[in-house]
Amino acid sequence: MATESAGRPVETCPNCGGDEVRTVEQARSGKGAMREGLYGRLAPGPDKSGDGLMHFAEGMVLTGIGVALAYTGVQQHKTLYLAGGVLFALVCFAGTIAVVRGDAREKAAAEAGAPRAERLWQPAHYCYACAGVFCPAGSPWQGSLTPEQFKKLVWTEAGYADQLEAGDKAREAEIPENALPGRLRR
């Protein structure tokens, strides 16, 4: 099935027979990747780099605004400013802690699931002709999937499908029952 073309192996797509096939890694940055949105549609996992630190900084700025409002209330003897500022600062601080802890849990889940995702993602190929994703050897998963089905399969098996963004078509994608041989799909 594999042939040599310009020094690199070329697979043929089992879905359409096309030979314009690249690994998903190559397809994410290759021709038409931006136009087709392949970088996100073929992502092996969530990008959780630096979210917690940024959210902490944002939360502390908002908490500081609440403290400044409370300070203004003390200086000007305005009870409403004092009470409102303290309440605002407390809510912002508590919200910041909750968001940062959530970010840490999501990052830990992404790191823990990365090896499982890599096992399914690395051997996958993308066909430009039919926009299908497949494993040439039919292992570790089989069949031809849409990019959204593929993304959901990888993220589900890695344990972070709950982190799929609202509006991401992969959230609603249905994974065929026979995609993972020997396993019952959820």
Salt bridges, closest charged atoms under 4 A:
GLU20 OE2 - LYS31 NZ 2.17
GLU36 OE2 - ARG35 NE 3.67
ASP51 OD2 - LYS48 NZ 3.85
ASP103 OD2 - HIS55 ND1 2.47
GLU106 OE1 - LYS48 NZ 2.67
GLU148 OE2 - ARG41 NE 2.73
GLU157 OE1 - ARG183 NH1 2.70
GLU157 OE2 - ARG185 NH1 2.64
GLU157 OE2 - ARG186 NH2 3.75
ASP168 OD2 - LYS151 NZ 2.60
